[in-house]
């Protein structure tokens, strides 16, 4: 069984403490990336190396888990970051134009993001969104600059920095799903979607924290917390949840720690953190993006997708993700056969897409909305009607009836898919049973706040040939898809369904776990259909989003409707890094 990495001793100065945390988290080689060539490198390198080596000698006792709310409670004031290169809130098109005009280089841009990560993620409000930096990020950026000088520009993302979730294979970094059991797991090759990003000229800046095992470990889990990465904080209010499981990507992109980011979703893991962090989040039709090289939960529902500050950036990123090789992903092979992946999602965006559209406003989805959120929804509906859309109120005939079947499907598919991944990628643990044993042996650091009852339930499931699994899988698809979204859209002749995404961000609660306020995206998640959230407004400074859902392979149409709504409302506001919203 692999040993846990040792914890460093605390250090008083904030900057030094951040570097020491880096040394503990990534080792001395990764720490160099966070020092990014400053004078601190020469002053502290030998000290850091000694501390890391001393910890690796095995004599240091593990440091007890820090209180989850300690940083936010101790912070003396809200934080206002500097932005000398004007990268905050910058979209990929403007950054590309600045590089094309010679005002900016990819190396300077990448360095600026590294500086911003040091200022906001390691110090300042300590968002804790980035779990590991790519030690080759600057060299990759310089290579893209040399290509540009030689007249080779690979595409709109050439030289643009991208962050990806820590459940996606990307060399030379660890892929851990946030678990200490995989803290030494370094895949030998990129996932196809990462290879596609690099082929498109993007710079892989690093990896983002997540809810451990993509939030499939306990029904008392804390979204945004992992044993390896700690807690990611919401940049709009540090004591509020960043949601999950793509919490790190959500917080990082909201805080402009990279231009765009990649999350993954099974049921809400892109849409929830996007909505609560004021972002556009898009969950594609299952199969549009290859899942090879992604630590799985469910082959029926899993997909990677873009998280961005605008629909245009999300569509541009999706162009690259959808171009990835299908590999052994059967759903992606099916999508390729239907030519669903051979689209230009950015070119399909139409600011007039709402004109003549029929939208179904879903009622009774169970979202506990706030009065400010209700007011934002009414403004949104008026804007869409003024733009020529017809909005009719509808109710999902099967709302929530798929929940029990979905849960059984996830338990079966998690066990099967995870064990396949662990064995094929030569991971330190080879089975779900070994993972459970690891967590029990290291409970003080892996399970200080909640347990692993979902892992244990999954471990008791049989193979995918079990009749119980097959029945549940067919039932879930029918209730959410054919009898749910498809039937509703056909009955009312709709182009899309809309609803408030979820309630505003809730307080982080290490005792009771997430106090989740419900969601509206469940049918699309279970059916494997596309869903999109776009910022709709705020409730006391906390972002709220509007969800769009449609039939399978209607991805381009959905993005276009969301784009038209975004252009009308311009509802996104930048985070203010408030310590708390409490009186």
N, C-alpha and C positions, 0 to 999 in steps of 0.2 A: 504494500500500500504506500503511495507516495507521501513523503513528509510535507507538512505545512511549511510555507516560507516564514522565516522569523520576522518579528516586528521590530522596527528601530526604536531607540529611545526618543522621547519627545525633545524638540528643540525650540527655544523661546522665540527667536525672530521668525516672523511669518514666512518670509521668503526662504529662509533656511529650512524651516519646517516643511514647506511644500516640496523642497528638493529631497529632503530625507524621506518623505512619504513616497516620492517617486522612486527613490532607491529601493525602498522596501517592496514597492508594488511591481517594479519592472526589473530590478537588478541594476548594476552599475552601468551597463551598456545602454539600457533604455534611459537612464537618468541623464546621460549626455545629451540626448535629444531635447530634454526639458531645459538644459542649461543654455542651449541655442547660441553658443559662441560668445557669451558675455564674459566680462572679467571675473564673474563669480566662478566660472569653470576653473580658471587657474588657481583661484583662492581656495576653492572647496573640494576640488576633485580628489585630492589625496585623502582628505578627511572623510568624504563620502565613501571612498573605496574601503578605507579601514573599517568604517561602521558596518558596511554591507558584509565585508569579509568576516568581521567579528560575529555578526548575526548568523552567518552561514556556518560558523564553526559549531553551532548547536548548543551553545551554553546559555543563550538568551531565552527567558521565559516569554511565552506569547503575551502580548499586551491585551488586557481585557477590552471588549468592544466599547467604543465611546458612546455616550448618550446621543441618541439620534438628533435631538433638537439643540444640542449644546452650542453649536456654532451660531445658529440663528439667534438664540437667546442672548449670547454674549456680544453679538455685533452691536457697535455703538450707534450706527446710523445707516441709512440707506446709502447705497454705493453708486457713484457716478463714474463710469469708466472713461478713460481717454480714448481717442480714436484718430491718431495723427495721419493715417493713410486713408481715412474715410471708408473703411470697410464695413462698419456697422450698418445693417439693413441693405447693403449693396446687393443687387441681383446679379446673376451670372452674365447677363447681356452687357450691363454697364462695366463689369470687371473685364470682360473679354474685349470691349471697345477700348478700355484704357490700356490694355496690353497691346492691342493692335496699333494704337496710336503712339506707343513708346513711352507713355507716362508711367507705366507700371510693368513690372516683370513678374513672372510666376514665383521666382525666388523671393522677391520682396513681399509679394502677397502672402506666400506661405509663412515667411518669417513674421509678418504682422499677425497672422492667426496664432502662431506659436506664442507670440508676446501676449496676445489677448487671452489665450488659455492660461498662461502664467498669472495674469492679472485678475481674471474672473473665476477660473476653475480651481487653481491651486491657492490663490490668495484672495483678497477682497471678500466677496460674498461666499467664496468656496462652493461653487455650484456642484463640483464633483461629478461632472457629466462625462468627462473623457477618462477612460480607464487605462488607456495605453496610447502612446504616440508611436508613429512609424519612424524608426531611426533613420530611414532613408528618404524621408519626406523632402528635405531640402535638396538632396542630390537628384531626386526625381523631378523637382521643380526646375532645377538648373538644366536638366536634360530637355525639358519641354521648351525652355527659353532658347536653347541652342537650335532646336528644331524650328522654332519660329524664325530665328535669324536666317536659317537656311531656306525659308520659304515653305516649310511644311507645317501646316496647321491641321490637326487631326479632326477638329470639329468644334462645336460651340463650347464644349467643356475643356478645351485645351488649356492646361495650366491652372485649372480651377481646383481648389482644395475641397475634398469631400471627406466626411466622417462616416464610418459604417459601424453598425451595431456589433457588439462582441458575442455574436453567435454565428458569424459568417467567416469562413476561412479566408485569411489574407496574410500572405507571407511578408515579412518574417515574424509577424506578431502572433501572440497567443490567441487561441479561440477557446473560451472558457464557459460561455453562457453565464458568467458571473460566479461560477462555482470554484472554490478552492481545490476541489478534486481535479479540475482541469487547468490549474494555474501554471502548469509546466507543459501544456499541450500546444505544440507548434505544428500546425499542418504543413505538409510538404509542398502544397500547391494552392493557388488561389481558387476560390469558388468561381464558377463561370461568370457571375455578375461582376465580380471584382476584376477578373481578366478583361471583361468588356469595358469597364471604367478606365482601366489603364490603356487599353487599345484606343479609347476615345480621347486620350490625352489628359485625363483627370489625374490629380495628385492625391494619393491616399494619405490623408493627414494623420489618421489614427483610428482608434476604436472607442466606442461609447459604452458607458455603463448601461445596465438593464435590470429589470426585476429578475432575480435569479431564476434560471431555467424558464425564462420567458413567462414568469408568473405562474408556472405550473408545478408548485411544490407544496403549497398549503392554502387552505381556505381562510387562513388568518394572516395572509402575507401582507407585507408593506411594499406597495408599488415603488419602484425605483431603488430598492435595496438589494444588494448582493453581498455574499460573503467576501468575494474578492474586491469589489469596488466600493462598498459602503453605500451611503444614501446620496442619491442625486436630488438636488433642490430645485424648486420651481423659481425661475428668475423673476416672476411677477410678485411673488411673496415667498420668502425663504422657508417659512414654516408650513407652507401648503404643499400638497402632493404634486409631483411632476407627472403622475399617473404612469402607466406602463403597459406593456413591458418595455417599449422603446423609449423609456424615460430619458436616458442619456442623450439620444439623438434629438428628442424634442427640446430639452433644455439647452443643448449646445447650439442648435440652429436658431432657436429663439434669441439666444445671446450673441449671435453672429460669431461663434467660435469656428465656423466654416461657412462656405457659401451654401451648400446643400448637404443633406444627409440621407442615409439609407436606414430604414427601420424594417422590422418584420412583424407580421400579424397572423394570429390564429383567430382571435375574436376580440377586436378592439385595441390591439397592441400598437397599432399605428394611429388609429383615429383618436383614441383617448388622450395620449400625450400630445398629439397635435392640437386637439381642441383646447386642452388645459394650458398649453404653452403658446397659444396665439398663432398657430401655424396652419398651413395647408398640409393635409396628410391624405395620401391616396393609397387605398388597398386595391390592387389590380384584380381582375378576374384570375382565379387560381389557374396556373399554367401559362399566364402571360410572361412571367419571369421565372427562369430556372431556379429550382430549389436545391440543386446539387451543391454540396459544400456548406449547407446551413444546418446547424443543430436543430433537429425537428421536434415538433409536438405532433402534428397531424398532417398526413399527406392529403387529406380531404380539404383542409382549410388553410394550411400555411401558405404564405407568400411574402416575399420582400416587396418593398414599395418606397416611393420617394416621400421625404419630409422637407418642406421648403417654406420660405416666407412669401411665396407667390405661386399662383397656379402655373404661370409660364415656366418658372424654374422647375416645378414638379413635372410638367410635361416634358421638358427638355431632358431631365434626368431619366424619366421613364423611357424615352427613346433609346437610351443607352442600355438600361437594364433589360428591356425587352429584346434587345439584339444579342443577348448572351447565348452561348451555345446551350442547347437543351440538355446535353449529356444524357444521363440515364433517367431523367425526369419524364415519366410517361405523360403527365398532364401538359408539360411544355412541348413535348413532341406532338400531342394532339392539337395544341394551339398553333404550332408551326404549320401543321397540315391544313388548318382552317385559314391560314394567312393572317390570323389575328395579331401575330407579333410583328408583321411586316407593315407597320403603319408609322406615319409621322404625327405623333400626338401633339407636338408643338405647332405644326402647320395647321392642324385641324381646329385650333382655338378660334372662336368667333365671338367678338364682343356683342353681337346681336343675336346670339343663340337663344336667348329667352323669348324673343319675339315669335309668337305663335306656338310656344311650347305649352304642354299640359303637364302640370305638376300636381302630385297627390301629397297633401299635407297629412302626415301620419299622426293620428291621435291615439292616446292610451298606450304609449310605448313604455310607460313606467318611469320616465325621467322626472326627477324632482326639481322642477325649474324654479328659478328665483324670479321675483317680480321684475328686476332689471333685465333678466334674460327674456321674459315674456314681452317686455317692451321692445327689446331688440328684434325679437321675432316679428312683431307687428310691423316694425319699420322695414324689415327685410321683405315681408310679404307685399307691402305697399310698393316697394321699389321694383319688385319683380312684376307685379301687375301693371305698374306704370310703364314697364319696358315691353309690355305686350304678352306676358305670360298669363295663362289661365290656371288658377290655383283652386283645387277642390279638396275638401276635407274627406279623408278616407280612414278606414280601420283595417288593420291586417287581420284576416279571418282566423289565422293560426297563431297569432302573437304569443310567444313564449311556450307554445305546446311542443316545440322541438328541444327544449332545454334538457330534459332527462335523457333523451336519445343522444344528443350532442355530447353530454358528459361521458357516457359510456364509450362513444366513438373515440373521444380524446384519450381516455385511459388505455384502451386497446392499442391505438395507433402510436401513442407516445412510447409505450414499451417496445413495440416492434421497430419503430423508426429510430429511436435513440440507440438501441443495441446495434442496429445496422451501422449507424454513424460511428459509434465508439469503436467497433471492431474494424471497420474499413479505414478509419483514419489513424489507427495505432495510438489511441488515446491511453492515458495512464490507468483509467478504469475501463473495463471491458463489458460491463453489464449493468443493468439497473440495480441488481442485488449488490454488486460491489460499490456502487455509488451510495446506496442506502447505508451500507456498512461504514463507508468513509465518513459520512455525515454523523453517524452515531459516535464514531471514535473521535471526531473533532467537533463535538456539539457546542463547546464553549464559543467557538468562532463561527461555525456554520449555522447554528440554530440558537442564537441568543435571544431572539424575539418570537420566532414561530417555528413550527416543526416541518415535517415532510410527509404528512398523511396522504397527499395526492400521489407521491412517488410510491408509497407503500401500497396504496390501492391499485395503482397501475401494475405493480410487480406481481400481484395476484391474478392478473388477467391471463387468459390463454392466447393462442395464436389467432391470426386474422381469419382463419377458417372456421372459427366458432360460429354456430348459428346465431347466438345472441349478438355478436358483433355485426354480422351481416344484416340482421333485422334492424338494429339500431341505426346503422349507416343509411340504409334505404329509407327508413322513417324520417330521419333528420333532413335528408335532402328533399324529400317530398314536401314535408311540412313547411320548410323555409323557402324552397324554390318553386316547384310546380304549383303547390296549393297555396303558397304564400305570395312572394313577389310577382311571379308570372301571372297568377290568377287575378291579383289586384290590378296590375297594370293593364291587363287585357280587358277587364271589366270596365275600367274607367278611361281606356284609351290614353294611357299616360306615357310621357317620355321619361319621367323619373319620379321617384319618391323623395320627399324632403321631411326633415324633422330636426328639432334641437338635438345636437349630438349627445350631450351629457350635461350634468349639473356643473356649476363652477368648481374649481379645485377645492378639495376638502383638506382639513388639517391632517398633518402626519401624526399618526397615533401608534406608537410602538407597543401599546398594551392590547388594544382591540383590533389592530390591523386597519385595513382600508374601510372607510365609511363611504362607500361608493354610492353615488346618487342616481344610478340607472343609466341606460343607454338606448340608442335607437338603431344601432347598426347590426344587431344580432342576426336578422334574417339574411342579410348579404353575406355575413361571415360564414354562417352555416351552409348556405347554398353555394358558396364559392364565387359569388357575384361581386362586381366592383362597387366600392363605396368611397366617398370623398367627403372630407370636412374642410370648410372654409370659414375663416373668422367672420363672426356676425356682429360682435359688439363686446361689451364688458359688463360685469356685475361687480361693483365696488372695486374696479381695477383689475379684476380677474377675467381673462378671456373666456368667451363662449363661442361655440362654433355651430354651423348649420351643416347637417349631413345630407348628401345626395346619394341615392342608390338607384341602380337600374339592373337590367337583365345582363346575363353573362355575355361578354365580348362587346358590351356597349361602353367600353372604357373611354374611347375618344369623345363620344357624345356627352358622357358625364363630366369629363374635364372641361369641355366647351361650355356647358351650362354653368359649372362652377366659376369658370373664367369670366363669363358675362356678369354673374352675380358679384364677383370680386370687383370688377371694373365699375359697377354701379355704386357699390357701397364703400369701398376702400376702408373697411372696418378695422384692419389690423393696426395695433399700436405697439411700439417697442416696449420691452420690459424696463421696469424702473428699479429692480433689485431691492424691493422693500423688505425690511427685516420681518415685518408682520403687518397684518391689517387689523389686529386686535386693538381696542381702545387703550 
